[in-house]
Amino acid sequence: MKLDDTVAAVVTGGASGLGLATATALRGCGVKVAIFDFNRETGEPAANAIGATFCHVTSWTRTWWMKALHAPGKPTDRSASW
């Protein structure tokens, strides 16, 4: 898979651990990344540090999916699960 600035990714649980490592690696390839996490205290600084967008998740309902679907920019055409 070609990873560059034409690709966008949503990383759930991206505020720390493997999620943050994944988000960081994707940003290193130029991918546009949105980090979705419950933890705002670590998520916002982590996203800022790597040049990603942070989305605060308050519950696991479809409302946060709607934010992703209507976010500015090109819609994603790929998805991956780790």
Secondary structure as a PSIPRED ss2 file (coil, helix, strand):
# PSIPRED VFORMAT (PSIPRED V4.0)

   1 M C   1.000  0.000  0.000
   2 K C   1.000  0.000  0.000
   3 L C   1.000  0.000  0.000
   4 D C   1.000  0.000  0.000
   5 D C   1.000  0.000  0.000
   6 T C   1.000  0.000  0.000
   7 V C   1.000  0.000  0.000
   8 A E   0.000  0.000  1.000
   9 A E   0.000  0.000  1.000
  10 V E   0.000  0.000  1.000
  11 V E   0.000  0.000  1.000
  12 T E   0.000  0.000  1.000
  13 G C   1.000  0.000  0.000
  14 G C   1.000  0.000  0.000
  15 A C   1.000  0.000  0.000
  16 S C   1.000  0.000  0.000
  17 G H   0.000  1.000  0.000
  18 L H   0.000  1.000  0.000
  19 G H   0.000  1.000  0.000
  20 L H   0.000  1.000  0.000
  21 A H   0.000  1.000  0.000
  22 T H   0.000  1.000  0.000
  23 A H   0.000  1.000  0.000
  24 T H   0.000  1.000  0.000
  25 A H   0.000  1.000  0.000
  26 L H   0.000  1.000  0.000
  27 R H   0.000  1.000  0.000
  28 G H   0.000  1.000  0.000
  29 C C   1.000  0.000  0.000
  30 G C   1.000  0.000  0.000
  31 V C   1.000  0.000  0.000
  32 K E   0.000  0.000  1.000
  33 V E   0.000  0.000  1.000
  34 A E   0.000  0.000  1.000
  35 I E   0.000  0.000  1.000
  36 F E   0.000  0.000  1.000
  37 D E   0.000  0.000  1.000
  38 F C   1.000  0.000  0.000
  39 N C   1.000  0.000  0.000
  40 R H   0.000  1.000  0.000
  41 E H   0.000  1.000  0.000
  42 T H   0.000  1.000  0.000
  43 G H   0.000  1.000  0.000
  44 E H   0.000  1.000  0.000
  45 P H   0.000  1.000  0.000
  46 A H   0.000  1.000  0.000
  47 A H   0.000  1.000  0.000
  48 N H   0.000  1.000  0.000
  49 A H   0.000  1.000  0.000
  50 I H   0.000  1.000  0.000
  51 G C   1.000  0.000  0.000
  52 A C   1.000  0.000  0.000
  53 T E   0.000  0.000  1.000
  54 F E   0.000  0.000  1.000
  55 C E   0.000  0.000  1.000
  56 H E   0.000  0.000  1.000
  57 V C   1.000  0.000  0.000
  58 T C   1.000  0.000  0.000
  59 S C   1.000  0.000  0.000
  60 W C   1.000  0.000  0.000
  61 T C   1.000  0.000  0.000
  62 R H   0.000  1.000  0.000
  63 T H   0.000  1.000  0.000
  64 W H   0.000  1.000  0.000
  65 W H   0.000  1.000  0.000
  66 M H   0.000  1.000  0.000
  67 K H   0.000  1.000  0.000
  68 A H   0.000  1.000  0.000
  69 L H   0.000  1.000  0.000
  70 H C   1.000  0.000  0.000
  71 A C   1.000  0.000  0.000
  72 P C   1.000  0.000  0.000
  73 G C   1.000  0.000  0.000
  74 K C   1.000  0.000  0.000
  75 P C   1.000  0.000  0.000
  76 T C   1.000  0.000  0.000
  77 D C   1.000  0.000  0.000
  78 R C   1.000  0.000  0.000
  79 S C   1.000  0.000  0.000
  80 A C   1.000  0.000  0.000
  81 S C   1.000  0.000  0.000
  82 W C   1.000  0.000  0.000
